[in-house]
Amino acid sequence: QVQPVESGGGSVQAGGSLRLSCTGSGYPHSDVCMGWFRQALGKEREAVAGVYIGSHIKYLSDSVKGRFTISQDNAKNTVYLQMNSLTPEDSGTYYCAAGRIAPPIDPMGCDFGWWGQGTQVSVFS
C-alpha cells in the first residue's frame, strides 16, 4: 500500500513512552525516504524525524534529539518512531509520510509525496 498507515498513538502521562508505527510499500522508485511530522492545535506542522530507507541515514529535529528514535524493519515495510520522556509539548497529530530522496529539500532531504491520515498523541501532566 503506497499511502502510509500510522498506528500506535494514544494518551500517556508526561515522562512516559509511546511507539508509533508506519507501514507503506510499493513506491515507484528505489530511493525511498520516510518521515514523521507532527502538528499541535493552532501550530504549524513540524518535521520530527526521517530516514533514508536504503542507506539508513537518519534525521531528528533538535526538539526530540535524545528522546526519540527512528528505526525501520524492511521485512515489514515499517518505520517506527520510539518516543521516550514525553512532555505535554509533544502532544499533537503525528503524520507519517513517504517520498523520494531529494537532498536540497529541507529539513529531511526528502520530497514527500504520500501522507498518512495521522495518529493522535496526547501527553498529560
C-alpha positions in Angstrom: 0.0 0.0 0.0 1.5 3.3 -1.2 -0.3 5.5 1.3 1.5 5.2 4.7 -0.6 3.9 7.5 0.2 5.1 11.1 -0.6 3.3 14.3 0.4 3.5 17.9 -0.9 6.8 19.1 -2.6 7.3 22.4 -2.6 9.1 25.7 0.2 8.9 28.1 1.4 10.7 31.2 4.4 13.0 31.0 7.6 11.1 31.2 6.1 8.1 29.5 6.8 6.4 26.2 4.9 5.6 23.0 6.0 3.8 19.8 4.4 4.9 16.5 4.5 2.6 13.5 4.2 3.5 9.9 3.7 0.9 7.1 4.0 1.6 3.5 5.2 -0.1 0.3 5.0 -0.2 -3.4 6.7 3.1 -4.1 7.6 3.6 -7.8 11.3 4.3 -7.1 14.1 2.8 -5.0 15.4 5.9 -3.3 12.7 6.0 -0.7 12.7 8.2 2.4 10.1 8.2 5.1 9.5 10.7 7.9 7.4 11.8 10.8 5.8 15.1 11.2 3.6 16.5 14.0 1.1 19.3 14.3 -0.3 20.6 17.5 -3.6 22.5 17.6 -3.0 26.1 16.4 0.6 25.5 15.4 2.4 24.8 12.2 3.4 21.3 11.1 6.8 20.4 12.4 9.3 17.8 11.0 10.2 15.4 13.7 12.3 12.5 12.2 13.2 10.9 9.0 15.1 8.1 7.4 16.5 7.1 4.1 15.3 3.5 3.7 18.3 2.3 1.7 21.2 3.9 3.5 19.6 4.2 6.9 20.7 7.9 7.1 18.5 9.5 9.8 17.3 12.9 10.8 16.0 14.1 14.1 14.8 17.5 15.0 16.6 19.3 17.8 13.4 19.3 19.9 13.4 15.5 20.1 17.1 14.5 20.0 18.0 12.3 22.9 14.3 11.3 23.4 13.0 10.0 20.1 14.5 7.3 17.9 13.5 6.4 14.3 14.1 2.9 13.1 13.0 0.6 10.3 12.1 -3.0 9.6 12.4 -3.5 5.9 10.9 -7.0 6.1 7.7 -5.5 7.4 7.9 -2.3 5.3 7.6 -0.4 8.6 9.2 2.6 10.1 9.0 3.2 13.9 9.2 6.3 16.0 10.1 5.4 19.6 9.2 8.4 21.8 10.6 8.5 25.3 10.4 11.1 28.1 7.3 12.6 26.6 6.2 16.0 27.6 2.9 17.8 27.0 4.6 19.8 24.3 4.9 16.6 22.3 1.1 16.3 22.0 -0.4 16.6 18.6 -1.3 14.7 15.5 1.6 12.7 14.1 1.8 12.1 10.4 3.9 9.6 8.5 5.0 10.5 5.0 6.9 8.7 2.3 8.7 10.2 -0.7 11.8 10.3 -2.8 15.2 11.3 -1.6 15.9 14.9 -2.7 18.9 16.4 -0.7 18.2 20.0 -1.4 14.8 19.9 0.2 14.9 20.9 3.9 14.9 19.7 6.5 15.0 16.0 5.7 16.2 15.9 2.2 13.1 14.2 1.1 10.3 15.1 -1.4 7.3 13.7 0.4 4.5 12.7 -1.9 2.5 10.3 0.2 0.9 11.1 3.5 -0.8 9.1 6.2 -4.0 10.0 7.9 -2.3 10.8 11.2 -2.4 9.4 14.7 -3.1 11.3 17.8 -0.6 11.6 20.7 -1.7 13.2 23.9 0.7 13.7 26.8 -0.8 14.9 30.1 1.0 16.2 33.1 
